[in-house]
């Protein structure tokens, strides 16, 4: 089983807007298929485990795991 795999999405520097500018985020898919989203926002960092919330974060950032 591979360990330490990651996908990185880079945005061109000429972009003036992107959802990630609100703060860093990490989308996680566990070996059992469960997905989580860790979103860091000033004074309100959260780990989301609810499927609907994680799906919304994935769609907001244009990422599908």
Secondary structure, DSSP 4 states (H G I P E B T S, - for coil): ---S--------TT----GGGG--EEEEE-TTS-EEEEE--TT--EEE--HHHHHHHHHHTT---
